[in-house]
Amino acid sequence: MSGRFRLLPYQVGVFAALVVLWQTMTQEKWVDPFFFSQPTAIAQRVAQWFVSGSIYRHLWATALETVLAFLAGAGLGVLFGFAFARSPAVSGIFDPYLKIANALPRVVLAPIFTLWFGLGVLSKVAFGVTLVFFIVFFNTYQGIREVDASLLNNTRMLGASERDLVRHVLFPSALVWILSSLHTSVGLALVGAVVGEYLGAGRGLGYVIAQAEGTFDTTGVFAGMTVLAGFTLAIDFIVTMIERRLLSWKPAVSQTARV
Amino acid sequence: MKAGVRTPSHPDAPPERRADVALEFANVGCRFAVAGRTTYPALEGVSFTVTRGEFCAVVGPTGGGKSTLLNLAAGLLRPSAGQVMAFGQPVDGINRSAAYLFQQDVLLPWKTALENVMLGLLLRRRPLGEAQAEAHRWLARVGLAGFETRYPHQLSGGMRKRVALAQSLIVGPEILLMDEPFSALDVQTRELMENDLLTIWQEERKTVVFVTHDLEEAIALSDRVLVLSAGPGARVIGSHPVTLPRPRDVTEVRLHPAFVDVYRAIWQGLRGEVLRAYATRTPGRAEAPRA
């Protein structure tokens, strides 16, 4: 623990130096504050949002979209991952389509989702799902394929049916892989939500930033980014907690090689 | 050797089956597909029987199909020829009367010692409380009381083997199949485990098929040593009764004069096979696929 906090003064120092530099450069008009805004102005704007409470409905919208996109994407990913890993026929037929879908830059789907699902929560969730799905899918697939055959045989000998195997061996094994990618997949769910909002919405952090940009309100854009960064850190913290709880059985340090 | 006193749990078994035979291999062959069209015969014409309550060791050169033999007895593999019978019934699918102690670490890493031990009972749909109580008893029996909440990675190799032993025995198998279970342990731990195994076997009188490449271990533990020839196409080339007195201590029994006699008799047959296995295994050649 002491090692973790040893670098803290330096980390804070870097942040302070950047902020001071930024503030000085804009205050002394070395660069135009219209384009670059000012740390003090940004801080004021963020404080004002929270004091007036106007930001909460946007935060709530983004949080809701992120969570829904993650749950739906992860659920579908696990389902398809299992189907692909357990059935050679399914993986054989759908493999090329999955590769094509994964190769497609997902942003191009945003307009079509807006047409299909409107400007509300649903279109952002759909967009987030396309991002989360593949991460979870590939990890589930890998997790199930990597299960040690002797682990399966031992559980079979103890009397497990195929369904018991899924519950006691395959799913927990896949879960390790899914959880190891949790930070990435939750991050992508958030990206999906914010980009979706940015491209067309009535609320959400992406919408706040897009609105500010539309009125050349640089302070608003930076303030939106600041809130978004804080929000991302909070989500990442929650993910770390969940991960620690679900993987409590794992060795603290990297796992020693199994013979 | 005393036959088991418990009545077999196969009410629908035909009346003509021999009640004293736990496991029977009748002219069993097993082939594996190797890359391309060729097949590798791991076993060929293997015939033997194991009596109920008998501790039977199987020795043979490395890569000689010993694990294959156990996998056939467990029902994890199907024979390509002949028949495997357990208590007079052909083994079709998983052999429900057998438990298997693997060479590898096979405890589920995401379950605690207690959860691993009670898994077999839960899979048999026994109530949780009952399964827990039973698992507590078995962990105490293998000397691991107080380690219930540890995860496998928090246990030593010997402790993991003890948990695995409790996990196999808790379901009350008639036959215990063991595949070099102690080969990864250090010598001291190994002798402790062997003695504990003998104590438990003495109390439970399970039928045991114990595969090992260590002839001394085989003699020290068993009532009879089967010798397998070198592969490909391994066969049973010897069956040697071991009449050393019981209860045994695996360290003490090695000093018994009869131990040396048995060892010499078996080694004479085994030695040629070991040399043959060594000679035929040229570098780069594919080894027998393990099931």
Chai-1 contact restraints between the chains, C-beta under 6 A:
chainA,res_idxA,chainB,res_idxB,connection_type,confidence,min_distance_angstrom,max_distance_angstrom,comment,restraint_id
A,S150,B,F102,contact,1.0,0.0,6.0,A-B,restraint_1
A,S150,B,Q104,contact,1.0,0.0,6.0,A-B,restraint_2
A,S150,B,V106,contact,1.0,0.0,6.0,A-B,restraint_3
A,L151,B,V106,contact,1.0,0.0,6.0,A-B,restraint_4
A,N153,B,L76,contact,1.0,0.0,6.0,A-B,restraint_5
A,N154,B,F102,contact,1.0,0.0,6.0,A-B,restraint_6
A,N154,B,V106,contact,1.0,0.0,6.0,A-B,restraint_7
A,R156,B,I94,contact,1.0,0.0,6.0,A-B,restraint_8
A,M157,B,Y100,contact,1.0,0.0,6.0,A-B,restraint_9
A,L158,B,L119,contact,1.0,0.0,6.0,A-B,restraint_10
A,L158,B,G120,contact,1.0,0.0,6.0,A-B,restraint_11
A,L158,B,L123,contact,1.0,0.0,6.0,A-B,restraint_12
A,G159,B,G120,contact,1.0,0.0,6.0,A-B,restraint_13
A,G159,B,L123,contact,1.0,0.0,6.0,A-B,restraint_14
A,G159,B,R124,contact,1.0,0.0,6.0,A-B,restraint_15
A,A160,B,L123,contact,1.0,0.0,6.0,A-B,restraint_16
A,D164,B,L123,contact,1.0,0.0,6.0,A-B,restraint_17
A,P172,B,W110,contact,1.0,0.0,6.0,A-B,restraint_18
A,W249,B,W110,contact,1.0,0.0,6.0,A-B,restraint_19
A,W249,B,Y151,contact,1.0,0.0,6.0,A-B,restraint_20
A,P251,B,H153,contact,1.0,0.0,6.0,A-B,restraint_21
